[in-house]
């Protein structure tokens, strides 16, 4: 679980500790990851008090601070003894079934990333990464390319199609992330609509 960023648009507060539908976002993400992998989640965070955020979780900090989201993915790949599924800790609606599908794809790829309607066309902050990603990420970091997908040409990438992603829900909701107070309110509205169905 990636808990990086300064949360500058959230007034500096740890946004994953905010609540949606009565539960902290970090707890929602942790539950989905645990359900999908059968193991306690790994929390990648640099904050001094991060160990208190999710008792029972393993904790890792960026090995190369200042590298943004790519640094978080790198830390997760390095800290895990096996392939990892990474999810940003501000995504309250990612289901375990989608995470299992991403993990299963690593049998034939080094990265399994879902298609999305976002600006990149894929969602690298909800994706699965194998051990081969470490060297590829480090090569792009050394070259100054900090894009979360910048290392993809160096590894085998499988994309879960938008059609497949829609089998788990509306991509706009699945990958909705909370960066502002307004988005937190919108997340609560989305949860209320979903729970009333």
Backbone as JSON Lines, residues from 0, in Angstrom:
{"i":0,"aa":"X","n":[0.85,-1.17,0.0],"ca":[0.0,0.0,0.0],"c":[0.9,1.23,0.0]}
{"i":1,"aa":"X","n":[0.65,2.13,-0.93],"ca":[1.52,3.29,-1.11],"c":[0.93,4.5,-0.41]}
{"i":2,"aa":"X","n":[1.62,4.97,0.62],"ca":[1.13,6.11,1.4],"c":[2.07,7.29,1.27]}
{"i":3,"aa":"X","n":[2.54,7.51,0.06],"ca":[3.48,8.6,-0.16],"c":[2.79,9.92,-0.4]}
{"i":4,"aa":"X","n":[3.58,10.91,-0.72],"ca":[3.06,12.24,-1.04],"c":[2.93,13.1,0.2]}
{"i":5,"aa":"X","n":[2.98,14.4,-0.04],"ca":[2.91,15.36,1.07],"c":[1.48,15.73,1.42]}
{"i":6,"aa":"X","n":[0.5,15.24,0.65],"ca":[-0.91,15.57,0.88],"c":[-1.13,17.07,0.93]}
{"i":7,"aa":"X","n":[-0.39,17.8,0.08],"ca":[-0.47,19.26,0.1],"c":[-1.87,19.77,-0.22]}
{"i":8,"aa":"X","n":[-2.6,19.04,-1.07],"ca":[-3.97,19.45,-1.39],"c":[-4.95,19.08,-0.3]}
{"i":9,"aa":"X","n":[-4.48,18.35,0.71],"ca":[-5.33,17.95,1.83],"c":[-4.85,18.62,3.11]}
{"i":10,"aa":"X","n":[-4.15,19.74,2.95],"ca":[-3.69,20.48,4.12],"c":[-2.58,19.77,4.88]}
{"i":11,"aa":"X","n":[-1.92,18.81,4.24],"ca":[-0.83,18.09,4.88],"c":[-1.27,16.94,5.76]}
{"i":12,"aa":"X","n":[-2.57,16.76,5.95],"ca":[-3.08,15.67,6.79],"c":[-2.95,14.33,6.06]}
{"i":13,"aa":"X","n":[-2.69,13.24,6.78],"ca":[-2.6,11.92,6.14],"c":[-3.96,11.49,5.59]}
{"i":14,"aa":"X","n":[-4.14,11.62,4.29],"ca":[-5.47,11.45,3.7],"c":[-6.0,10.03,3.83]}
{"i":15,"aa":"X","n":[-5.15,9.03,3.89],"ca":[-5.62,7.66,4.04],"c":[-6.28,7.39,5.38]}
{"i":16,"aa":"X","n":[-6.09,8.3,6.34],"ca":[-6.7,8.14,7.65],"c":[-8.11,8.73,7.71]}
{"i":17,"aa":"X","n":[-8.52,9.4,6.63],"ca":[-9.88,9.92,6.55],"c":[-10.86,8.77,6.37]}
{"i":18,"aa":"X","n":[-12.14,9.02,6.67],"ca":[-13.15,7.97,6.64],"c":[-14.1,8.11,5.45]}
{"i":19,"aa":"X","n":[-14.43,6.98,4.88],"ca":[-15.46,6.88,3.84],"c":[-16.39,5.76,4.27]}
{"i":20,"aa":"X","n":[-17.68,6.04,4.37],"ca":[-18.62,5.03,4.82],"c":[-18.34,4.54,6.23]}
{"i":21,"aa":"X","n":[-17.78,5.42,7.06],"ca":[-17.52,5.07,8.45],"c":[-16.21,4.37,8.71]}
{"i":22,"aa":"X","n":[-15.49,3.97,7.66],"ca":[-14.21,3.29,7.82],"c":[-13.08,4.13,7.24]}
{"i":23,"aa":"X","n":[-11.91,4.05,7.89],"ca":[-10.75,4.76,7.34],"c":[-10.4,4.17,5.97]}
{"i":24,"aa":"X","n":[-9.96,5.04,5.07],"ca":[-9.6,4.57,3.72],"c":[-8.48,3.53,3.83]}
{"i":25,"aa":"X","n":[-7.5,3.77,4.7],"ca":[-6.38,2.83,4.84],"c":[-6.88,1.45,5.25]}
{"i":26,"aa":"X","n":[-7.93,1.4,6.08],"ca":[-8.47,0.1,6.51],"c":[-9.2,-0.59,5.36]}
{"i":27,"aa":"X","n":[-9.87,0.18,4.52],"ca":[-10.54,-0.39,3.35],"c":[-9.52,-1.01,2.39]}
{"i":28,"aa":"X","n":[-8.44,-0.26,2.12],"ca":[-7.41,-0.76,1.21],"c":[-6.71,-1.97,1.81]}
{"i":29,"aa":"X","n":[-6.41,-1.91,3.1],"ca":[-5.74,-3.03,3.77],"c":[-6.59,-4.29,3.71]}
{"i":30,"aa":"X","n":[-7.89,-4.15,3.92],"ca":[-8.78,-5.31,3.88],"c":[-8.8,-5.94,2.49]}
{"i":31,"aa":"X","n":[-8.85,-5.09,1.45],"ca":[-8.86,-5.62,0.09],"c":[-7.55,-6.34,-0.22]}
{"i":32,"aa":"X","n":[-6.42,-5.75,0.19],"ca":[-5.12,-6.38,-0.06],"c":[-4.98,-7.7,0.69]}
{"i":33,"aa":"X","n":[-5.4,-7.73,1.94],"ca":[-5.31,-8.95,2.75],"c":[-6.19,-10.04,2.16]}
{"i":34,"aa":"X","n":[-7.39,-9.66,1.74],"ca":[-8.3,-10.62,1.11],"c":[-7.7,-11.17,-0.18]}
{"i":35,"aa":"X","n":[-7.06,-10.3,-0.94],"ca":[-6.51,-10.72,-2.24],"c":[-5.25,-11.56,-2.11]}
{"i":36,"aa":"X","n":[-4.41,-11.25,-1.13],"ca":[-3.1,-11.91,-1.05],"c":[-2.99,-12.92,0.09]}
{"i":37,"aa":"X","n":[-3.87,-12.82,1.09],"ca":[-3.79,-13.71,2.24],"c":[-2.67,-13.37,3.2]}
{"i":38,"aa":"X","n":[-2.07,-12.18,3.03],"ca":[-0.97,-11.76,3.9],"c":[-1.23,-10.35,4.42]}
{"i":39,"aa":"X","n":[-0.62,-10.01,5.57],"ca":[-0.76,-8.64,6.06],"c":[-0.18,-7.66,5.03]}
{"i":40,"aa":"X","n":[-0.78,-6.49,4.88],"ca":[-0.28,-5.55,3.88],"c":[1.07,-4.96,4.25]}
{"i":41,"aa":"X","n":[1.78,-4.53,3.24],"ca":[3.02,-3.77,3.4],"c":[2.66,-2.31,3.2]}
{"i":42,"aa":"X","n":[2.96,-1.47,4.16],"ca":[2.67,-0.04,4.07],"c":[3.96,0.69,3.73]}
{"i":43,"aa":"X","n":[3.99,1.32,2.57],"ca":[5.16,2.11,2.16],"c":[4.87,3.56,2.52]}
{"i":44,"aa":"X","n":[5.6,4.07,3.52],"ca":[5.36,5.42,4.01],"c":[6.65,5.97,4.61]}
{"i":45,"aa":"X","n":[6.8,7.28,4.53],"ca":[8.0,7.94,5.06],"c":[7.72,8.76,6.32]}
{"i":46,"aa":"X","n":[6.45,8.92,6.69],"ca":[6.1,9.74,7.84],"c":[6.61,9.11,9.13]}
{"i":47,"aa":"X","n":[7.08,9.92,10.07],"ca":[7.62,9.38,11.33],"c":[6.61,8.56,12.13]}
{"i":48,"aa":"X","n":[5.32,8.91,12.02],"ca":[4.3,8.21,12.8],"c":[3.58,7.12,12.0]}
{"i":49,"aa":"X","n":[4.12,6.74,10.85],"ca":[3.45,5.77,9.97],"c":[3.21,4.43,10.64]}
{"i":50,"aa":"X","n":[4.08,4.04,11.56],"ca":[3.93,2.74,12.23],"c":[2.64,2.66,13.04]}
{"i":51,"aa":"X","n":[2.08,3.81,13.41],"ca":[0.85,3.83,14.2],"c":[-0.4,3.78,13.32]}
{"i":52,"aa":"X","n":[-0.25,4.0,12.04],"ca":[-1.42,4.11,11.16],"c":[-2.14,2.79,10.97]}
{"i":53,"aa":"X","n":[-1.39,1.71,10.88],"ca":[-2.0,0.42,10.57],"c":[-1.29,-0.67,11.36]}
{"i":54,"aa":"X","n":[-1.64,-0.84,12.63],"ca":[-0.99,-1.86,13.45],"c":[-1.1,-3.24,12.79]}
{"i":55,"aa":"X","n":[-0.01,-3.98,12.81],"ca":[0.0,-5.31,12.2],"c":[0.54,-5.32,10.78]}
{"i":56,"aa":"X","n":[0.62,-4.14,10.17],"ca":[1.16,-4.07,8.81],"c":[2.68,-4.03,8.87]}
{"i":57,"aa":"X","n":[3.3,-4.58,7.85],"ca":[4.74,-4.4,7.7],"c":[4.97,-2.99,7.16]}
{"i":58,"aa":"X","n":[6.08,-2.39,7.51],"ca":[6.35,-1.0,7.14],"c":[7.65,-0.91,6.34]}
{"i":59,"aa":"X","n":[7.62,-0.1,5.3],"ca":[8.83,0.16,4.52],"c":[8.84,1.63,4.13]}
{"i":60,"aa":"X","n":[10.02,2.19,4.07],"ca":[10.18,3.58,3.64],"c":[10.86,3.6,2.27]}
{"i":61,"aa":"X","n":[10.73,4.72,1.58],"ca":[11.4,4.86,0.28],"c":[12.9,4.66,0.45]}
{"i":62,"aa":"X","n":[13.48,3.86,-0.43],"ca":[14.93,3.67,-0.42],"c":[15.63,4.82,-1.12]}
{"i":63,"aa":"X","n":[14.9,5.46,-2.02],"ca":[15.4,6.65,-2.71],"c":[14.36,7.76,-2.55]}
{"i":64,"aa":"X","n":[14.44,8.5,-1.46],"ca":[13.45,9.54,-1.2],"c":[13.41,10.6,-2.31]}
{"i":65,"aa":"X","n":[12.25,11.21,-2.46],"ca":[12.1,12.28,-3.44],"c":[11.82,11.8,-4.85]}
{"i":66,"aa":"X","n":[11.47,10.53,-5.01],"ca":[11.24,9.97,-6.34],"c":[9.75,9.83,-6.66]}
{"i":67,"aa":"X","n":[8.88,10.38,-5.8],"ca":[7.45,10.36,-6.08],"c":[6.86,8.96,-6.04]}
{"i":68,"aa":"X","n":[5.8,8.78,-6.83],"ca":[5.1,7.49,-6.85],"c":[6.02,6.35,-7.26]}
{"i":69,"aa":"X","n":[6.93,6.64,-8.19],"ca":[7.86,5.6,-8.65],"c":[8.72,5.11,-7.49]}
{"i":70,"aa":"X","n":[9.1,6.03,-6.6],"ca":[9.89,5.65,-5.43],"c":[9.11,4.73,-4.51]}
{"i":71,"aa":"X","n":[7.8,4.95,-4.4],"ca":[6.97,4.07,-3.58],"c":[6.85,2.68,-4.16]}
{"i":72,"aa":"X","n":[6.66,2.61,-5.48],"ca":[6.59,1.31,-6.15],"c":[7.92,0.57,-5.98]}
{"i":73,"aa":"X","n":[9.01,1.3,-6.14],"ca":[10.35,0.72,-5.98],"c":[10.54,0.16,-4.57]}
{"i":74,"aa":"X","n":[10.12,0.94,-3.56],"ca":[10.26,0.48,-2.18],"c":[9.47,-0.8,-1.94]}
{"i":75,"aa":"X","n":[8.27,-0.87,-2.51],"ca":[7.44,-2.06,-2.33],"c":[8.08,-3.28,-2.99]}
{"i":76,"aa":"X","n":[8.58,-3.11,-4.2],"ca":[9.22,-4.22,-4.92],"c":[10.45,-4.71,-4.16]}
{"i":77,"aa":"X","n":[11.21,-3.77,-3.6],"ca":[12.43,-4.15,-2.87],"c":[12.12,-4.81,-1.52]}
{"i":78,"aa":"X","n":[11.06,-4.37,-0.86],"ca":[10.75,-4.87,0.48],"c":[10.07,-6.22,0.47]}
{"i":79,"aa":"X","n":[9.38,-6.53,-0.61],"ca":[8.6,-7.77,-0.65],"c":[9.48,-8.92,-1.14]}
{"i":80,"aa":"X","n":[9.33,-10.1,-0.55],"ca":[10.12,-11.25,-1.0],"c":[9.57,-11.87,-2.28]}
{"i":81,"aa":"X","n":[8.41,-11.42,-2.72],"ca":[7.75,-11.99,-3.9],"c":[7.08,-10.86,-4.66]}
{"i":82,"aa":"X","n":[6.43,-11.16,-5.78],"ca":[5.69,-10.12,-6.49],"c":[4.7,-9.42,-5.57]}
{"i":83,"aa":"X","n":[4.43,-8.15,-5.87],"ca":[3.56,-7.35,-5.01],"c":[2.4,-6.75,-5.81]}
{"i":84,"aa":"X","n":[1.32,-6.5,-5.1],"ca":[0.22,-5.72,-5.65],"c":[0.23,-4.4,-4.92]}
{"i":85,"aa":"X","n":[0.38,-3.31,-5.66],"ca":[0.43,-1.98,-5.06],"c":[-0.89,-1.25,-5.27]}
{"i":86,"aa":"X","n":[-1.35,-0.6,-4.22],"ca":[-2.54,0.24,-4.29],"c":[-2.26,1.51,-3.51]}
{"i":87,"aa":"X","n":[-2.59,2.66,-4.09],"ca":[-2.46,3.91,-3.36],"c":[-3.43,3.91,-2.19]}
{"i":88,"aa":"X","n":[-3.0,4.43,-1.07],"ca":[-3.8,4.34,0.15],"c":[-4.96,5.32,0.18]}
{"i":89,"aa":"X","n":[-5.12,6.09,-0.89],"ca":[-6.25,7.03,-0.95],"c":[-7.31,6.57,-1.95]}
{"i":90,"aa":"X","n":[-7.31,5.27,-2.3],"ca":[-8.29,4.68,-3.23],"c":[-9.24,3.78,-2.44]}
{"i":91,"aa":"X","n":[-10.38,4.29,-1.99],"ca":[-11.23,3.51,-1.11],"c":[-12.09,2.43,-1.76]}
{"i":92,"aa":"X","n":[-12.13,2.38,-3.09],"ca":[-13.09,1.49,-3.75],"c":[-12.48,0.33,-4.53]}
{"i":93,"aa":"X","n":[-11.2,0.07,-4.35],"ca":[-10.56,-1.01,-5.1],"c":[-10.96,-2.36,-4.48]}
{"i":94,"aa":"X","n":[-11.59,-3.25,-5.25],"ca":[-12.03,-4.53,-4.67],"c":[-10.95,-5.61,-4.71]}
{"i":95,"aa":"X","n":[-11.04,-6.52,-3.77],"ca":[-10.07,-7.62,-3.69],"c":[-10.06,-8.45,-4.96]}
{"i":96,"aa":"X","n":[-11.22,-8.64,-5.58],"ca":[-11.29,-9.48,-6.79],"c":[-10.44,-8.9,-7.92]}
{"i":97,"aa":"X","n":[-10.43,-7.59,-8.06],"ca":[-9.59,-6.95,-9.08],"c":[-8.11,-7.16,-8.74]}
{"i":98,"aa":"X","n":[-7.77,-7.03,-7.48],"ca":[-6.37,-7.22,-7.06],"c":[-5.91,-8.65,-7.32]}
{"i":99,"aa":"X","n":[-6.81,-9.62,-7.09],"ca":[-6.46,-11.02,-7.37],"c":[-6.2,-11.21,-8.87]}
{"i":100,"aa":"X","n":[-7.01,-10.57,-9.7],"ca":[-6.82,-10.69,-11.15],"c":[-5.49,-10.1,-11.58]}
{"i":101,"aa":"X","n":[-5.11,-8.97,-10.99],"ca":[-3.82,-8.36,-11.31],"c":[-2.68,-9.28,-10.89]}
{"i":102,"aa":"X","n":[-2.76,-9.82,-9.68],"ca":[-1.71,-10.71,-9.18],"c":[-1.58,-11.95,-10.06]}
{"i":103,"aa":"X","n":[-2.7,-12.5,-10.49],"ca":[-2.68,-13.72,-11.31],"c":[-1.95,-13.49,-12.62]}
{"i":104,"aa":"X","n":[-2.04,-12.28,-13.15],"ca":[-1.39,-11.97,-14.42],"c":[0.12,-12.0,-14.37]}
{"i":105,"aa":"X","n":[0.69,-11.94,-13.16],"ca":[2.15,-11.95,-13.03],"c":[2.77,-13.29,-13.41]}
{"i":106,"aa":"X","n":[1.95,-14.3,-13.63],"ca":[2.48,-15.58,-14.09],"c":[3.12,-15.44,-15.47]}
{"i":107,"aa":"X","n":[2.68,-14.45,-16.22],"ca":[3.18,-14.28,-17.59],"c":[3.71,-12.89,-17.88]}
{"i":108,"aa":"X","n":[3.81,-12.03,-16.88],"ca":[4.28,-10.66,-17.11],"c":[5.02,-10.17,-15.86]}
{"i":109,"aa":"X","n":[5.76,-9.06,-16.04],"ca":[6.47,-8.45,-14.91],"c":[5.64,-7.34,-14.28]}
{"i":110,"aa":"X","n":[4.74,-6.76,-15.06],"ca":[3.81,-5.73,-14.58],"c":[2.44,-6.08,-15.12]}
{"i":111,"aa":"X","n":[1.43,-6.02,-14.26],"ca":[0.05,-6.17,-14.71],"c":[-0.68,-4.92,-14.23]}
{"i":112,"aa":"X","n":[-1.15,-4.15,-15.17],"ca":[-1.73,-2.85,-14.86],"c":[-3.12,-2.77,-15.49]}
{"i":113,"aa":"X","n":[-4.1,-2.22,-14.78],"ca":[-5.45,-2.13,-15.36],"c":[-5.59,-0.9,-16.25]}
{"i":114,"aa":"X","n":[-6.33,-1.06,-17.33],"ca":[-6.67,0.09,-18.16],"c":[-7.62,0.98,-17.36]}
{"i":115,"aa":"X","n":[-7.56,2.27,-17.66],"ca":[-8.44,3.22,-16.97],"c":[-8.8,4.34,-17.93]}
{"i":116,"aa":"X","n":[-9.72,5.16,-17.51],"ca":[-10.08,6.32,-18.33],"c":[-9.23,7.53,-18.0]}
{"i":117,"aa":"X","n":[-8.18,7.34,-17.22],"ca":[-7.32,8.44,-16.78],"c":[-6.38,8.93,-17.86]}
{"i":118,"aa":"X","n":[-5.59,9.94,-17.52],"ca":[-4.71,10.59,-18.49],"c":[-3.63,9.66,-19.04]}
{"i":119,"aa":"X","n":[-3.19,8.67,-18.24],"ca":[-2.15,7.74,-18.7],"c":[-2.73,6.57,-19.47]}
{"i":120,"aa":"X","n":[-4.05,6.36,-19.33],"ca":[-4.68,5.23,-20.0],"c":[-4.63,3.96,-19.19]}
{"i":121,"aa":"X","n":[-3.74,3.93,-18.17],"ca":[-3.63,2.8,-17.26],"c":[-3.5,3.36,-15.84]}
{"i":122,"aa":"X","n":[-3.65,2.49,-14.85],"ca":[-3.59,2.94,-13.45],"c":[-2.43,2.26,-12.73]}
{"i":123,"aa":"X","n":[-1.22,2.87,-12.78],"ca":[-0.04,2.23,-12.17],"c":[-0.06,2.21,-10.65]}
{"i":124,"aa":"X","n":[-0.94,2.98,-10.02],"ca":[-1.01,2.96,-8.56],"c":[-2.05,1.97,-8.05]}
{"i":125,"aa":"X","n":[-2.49,1.1,-8.95],"ca":[-3.31,-0.06,-8.59],"c":[-2.89,-1.16,-9.57]}
{"i":126,"aa":"X","n":[-1.75,-1.77,-9.31],"ca":[-1.15,-2.68,-10.28],"c":[-0.28,-3.71,-9.56]}
{"i":127,"aa":"X","n":[0.11,-4.74,-10.29],"ca":[0.96,-5.8,-9.73],"c":[2.35,-5.72,-10.36]}
{"i":128,"aa":"X","n":[3.36,-5.96,-9.54],"ca":[4.75,-5.81,-9.98],"c":[5.58,-7.02,-9.55]}
{"i":129,"aa":"X","n":[6.36,-7.54,-10.48],"ca":[7.24,-8.66,-10.2],"c":[8.66,-8.2,-9.91]}
{"i":130,"aa":"X","n":[9.53,-9.12,-9.48],"ca":[10.9,-8.78,-9.08],"c":[11.73,-8.12,-10.18]}
{"i":131,"aa":"X","n":[11.44,-8.42,-11.45],"ca":[12.22,-7.83,-12.54],"c":[12.06,-6.32,-12.63]}
{"i":132,"aa":"X","n":[11.03,-5.8,-11.97],"ca":[10.79,-4.35,-12.03],"c":[11.87,-3.56,-11.3]}
{"i":133,"aa":"X","n":[12.51,-4.18,-10.31],"ca":[13.48,-3.42,-9.5],"c":[14.58,-2.8,-10.36]}
{"i":134,"aa":"X","n":[15.25,-3.61,-11.14],"ca":[16.35,-3.1,-11.96],"c":[15.85,-2.11,-12.99]}
{"i":135,"aa":"X","n":[14.68,-2.37,-13.56],"ca":[14.12,-1.47,-14.57],"c":[13.77,-0.11,-13.97]}
{"i":136,"aa":"X","n":[13.18,-0.13,-12.78],"ca":[12.83,1.13,-12.11],"c":[14.1,1.91,-11.77]}
{"i":137,"aa":"X","n":[15.1,1.21,-11.26],"ca":[16.35,1.88,-10.88],"c":[17.03,2.49,-12.1]}
{"i":138,"aa":"X","n":[16.94,1.82,-13.23],"ca":[17.54,2.37,-14.45],"c":[16.84,3.66,-14.86]}
{"i":139,"aa":"X","n":[15.52,3.72,-14.75],"ca":[14.79,4.94,-15.11],"c":[15.05,6.04,-14.09]}
{"i":140,"aa":"X","n":[15.12,5.67,-12.8],"ca":[15.46,6.68,-11.78],"c":[16.82,7.3,-12.07]}
{"i":141,"aa":"X","n":[17.79,6.44,-12.39],"ca":[19.14,6.93,-12.68],"c":[19.16,7.86,-13.88]}
{"i":142,"aa":"X","n":[18.2,7.65,-14.8],"ca":[18.11,8.49,-15.99],"c":[17.26,9.74,-15.75]}
{"i":143,"aa":"X","n":[16.7,9.85,-14.54],"ca":[15.9,11.03,-14.22],"c":[14.44,10.95,-14.66]}
{"i":144,"aa":"X","n":[14.0,9.76,-15.09],"ca":[12.61,9.57,-15.53],"c":[11.81,9.03,-14.34]}
{"i":145,"aa":"X","n":[11.0,9.89,-13.73],"ca":[10.26,9.49,-12.54],"c":[8.8,9.17,-12.83]}
{"i":146,"aa":"X","n":[8.44,9.03,-14.1],"ca":[7.07,8.64,-14.43],"c":[6.8,7.23,-13.91]}
{"i":147,"aa":"X","n":[5.61,7.04,-13.35],"ca":[5.27,5.74,-12.78],"c":[5.24,4.63,-13.83]}
{"i":148,"aa":"X","n":[5.1,5.0,-15.09],"ca":[5.09,4.0,-16.17],"c":[6.32,4.11,-17.06]}
{"i":149,"aa":"X","n":[7.27,4.94,-16.67],"ca":[8.45,5.18,-17.5],"c":[9.32,3.95,-17.73]}
{"i":150,"aa":"X","n":[9.28,3.0,-16.79],"ca":[10.12,1.81,-16.91],"c":[9.43,0.68,-17.68]}
{"i":151,"aa":"X","n":[8.17,0.86,-18.02],"ca":[7.42,-0.22,-18.67],"c":[8.07,-0.78,-19.94]}
{"i":152,"aa":"X","n":[8.71,0.05,-20.78],"ca":[9.35,-0.53,-21.98],"c":[10.49,-1.51,-21.66]}
{"i":153,"aa":"X","n":[10.96,-1.51,-20.42],"ca":[12.09,-2.36,-20.05],"c":[11.66,-3.72,-19.49]}
{"i":154,"aa":"X","n":[10.35,-3.92,-19.31],"ca":[9.84,-5.16,-18.73],"c":[8.64,-5.66,-19.53]}
{"i":155,"aa":"X","n":[8.17,-6.86,-19.18],"ca":[6.98,-7.42,-19.84],"c":[5.74,-6.87,-19.14]}
{"i":156,"aa":"X","n":[4.91,-6.16,-19.9],"ca":[3.73,-5.51,-19.34],"c":[2.46,-6.15,-19.91]}
{"i":157,"aa":"X","n":[1.55,-6.5,-19.03],"ca":[0.22,-6.96,-19.44],"c":[-0.8,-5.94,-18.96]}
{"i":158,"aa":"X","n":[-1.73,-5.6,-19.82],"ca":[-2.77,-4.63,-19.46],"c":[-4.11,-5.34,-19.34]}
{"i":159,"aa":"X","n":[-4.74,-5.2,-18.19],"ca":[-6.1,-5.7,-18.01],"c":[-7.01,-4.73,-18.75]}
{"i":160,"aa":"X","n":[-7.69,-5.21,-19.77],"ca":[-8.46,-4.33,-20.64],"c":[-9.57,-3.6,-19.88]}
{"i":161,"aa":"X","n":[-10.01,-2.49,-20.44],"ca":[-11.08,-1.71,-19.83],"c":[-12.34,-2.56,-19.69]}
{"i":162,"aa":"X","n":[-12.57,-3.42,-20.67],"ca":[-13.73,-4.31,-20.6],"c":[-13.61,-5.25,-19.4]}
{"i":163,"aa":"X","n":[-12.4,-5.81,-19.19],"ca":[-12.19,-6.69,-18.04],"c":[-12.33,-5.92,-16.73]}
{"i":164,"aa":"X","n":[-11.78,-4.7,-16.69],"ca":[-11.86,-3.89,-15.48],"c":[-13.32,-3.6,-15.13]}
{"i":165,"aa":"X","n":[-14.12,-3.32,-16.14],"ca":[-15.54,-3.02,-15.9],"c":[-16.28,-4.2,-15.27]}
{"i":166,"aa":"X","n":[-15.73,-5.39,-15.39],"ca":[-16.32,-6.55,-14.73],"c":[-16.25,-6.45,-13.21]}
{"i":167,"aa":"X","n":[-15.4,-5.55,-12.7],"ca":[-15.26,-5.36,-11.25],"c":[-15.93,-4.07,-10.77]}
{"i":168,"aa":"X","n":[-16.43,-3.27,-11.71],"ca":[-17.09,-2.02,-11.34],"c":[-16.77,-0.92,-12.33]}
{"i":169,"aa":"X","n":[-17.31,0.23,-12.08],"ca":[-17.07,1.41,-12.91],"c":[-15.64,1.89,-12.68]}
{"i":170,"aa":"X","n":[-14.78,1.91,-13.71],"ca":[-13.39,2.32,-13.51],"c":[-13.25,3.69,-12.85]}
{"i":171,"aa":"X","n":[-14.18,4.58,-13.15],"ca":[-14.1,5.93,-12.56],"c":[-14.23,5.86,-11.03]}
{"i":172,"aa":"X","n":[-15.02,4.92,-10.55],"ca":[-15.16,4.74,-9.1],"c":[-14.04,3.85,-8.55]}
{"i":173,"aa":"X","n":[-13.73,2.76,-9.24],"ca":[-12.69,1.85,-8.75],"c":[-11.39,2.58,-8.46]}
{"i":174,"aa":"X","n":[-11.0,3.49,-9.35],"ca":[-9.71,4.16,-9.23],"c":[-9.84,5.58,-8.69]}
{"i":175,"aa":"X","n":[-11.0,5.9,-8.14],"ca":[-11.21,7.23,-7.56],"c":[-10.27,7.4,-6.37]}
{"i":176,"aa":"X","n":[-9.54,8.51,-6.33],"ca":[-8.66,8.73,-5.2],"c":[-8.96,10.08,-4.55]}
{"i":177,"aa":"X","n":[-8.68,10.14,-3.26],"ca":[-9.04,11.28,-2.44],"c":[-7.8,12.15,-2.21]}
{"i":178,"aa":"X","n":[-7.8,13.33,-2.85],"ca":[-6.69,14.27,-2.67],"c":[-7.11,15.56,-2.0]}
{"i":179,"aa":"X","n":[-8.41,15.85,-1.99],"ca":[-8.9,17.11,-1.44],"c":[-10.13,16.84,-0.56]}
{"i":180,"aa":"X","n":[-10.51,17.83,0.21],"ca":[-11.72,17.7,1.03],"c":[-12.94,17.49,0.14]}
{"i":181,"aa":"X","n":[-12.96,18.15,-1.01],"ca":[-14.07,17.98,-1.94],"c":[-14.16,16.56,-2.47]}
{"i":182,"aa":"X","n":[-13.0,15.96,-2.75],"ca":[-12.98,14.58,-3.23],"c":[-13.37,13.6,-2.13]}
{"i":183,"aa":"X","n":[-13.05,13.95,-0.88],"ca":[-13.48,13.11,0.24],"c":[-15.01,13.11,0.32]}
{"i":184,"aa":"X","n":[-15.61,14.28,0.14],"ca":[-17.07,14.37,0.16],"c":[-17.67,13.59,-1.01]}
{"i":185,"aa":"X","n":[-17.01,13.66,-2.17],"ca":[-17.49,12.92,-3.33],"c":[-17.36,11.41,-3.11]}
{"i":186,"aa":"X","n":[-16.27,10.99,-2.46],"ca":[-16.1,9.57,-2.16],"c":[-17.21,9.08,-1.25]}
{"i":187,"aa":"X","n":[-17.58,9.9,-0.28],"ca":[-18.67,9.51,0.63],"c":[-19.98,9.38,-0.15]}
{"i":188,"aa":"X","n":[-20.22,10.3,-1.08],"ca":[-21.44,10.23,-1.91],"c":[-21.43,8.96,-2.76]}
{"i":189,"aa":"X","n":[-20.28,8.64,-3.34],"ca":[-20.17,7.42,-4.16],"c":[-20.42,6.19,-3.29]}
{"i":190,"aa":"X","n":[-19.89,6.19,-2.07],"ca":[-20.11,5.04,-1.19],"c":[-21.58,4.92,-0.84]}
{"i":191,"aa":"X","n":[-22.21,6.05,-0.54],"ca":[-23.65,6.03,-0.19],"c":[-24.47,5.49,-1.36]}
{"i":192,"aa":"X","n":[-24.16,5.93,-2.58],"ca":[-24.9,5.45,-3.75],"c":[-24.7,3.95,-3.92]}
{"i":193,"aa":"X","n":[-23.45,3.49,-3.77],"ca":[-23.16,2.07,-3.94],"c":[-23.81,1.2,-2.88]}
{"i":194,"aa":"X","n":[-23.85,1.69,-1.63],"ca":[-24.41,0.88,-0.55],"c":[-25.92,0.85,-0.56]}
{"i":195,"aa":"X","n":[-26.52,1.79,-1.3],"ca":[-27.99,1.82,-1.35],"c":[-28.55,0.92,-2.45]}
{"i":196,"aa":"X","n":[-27.63,0.37,-3.29],"ca":[-28.09,-0.49,-4.39],"c":[-28.42,-1.87,-3.87]}
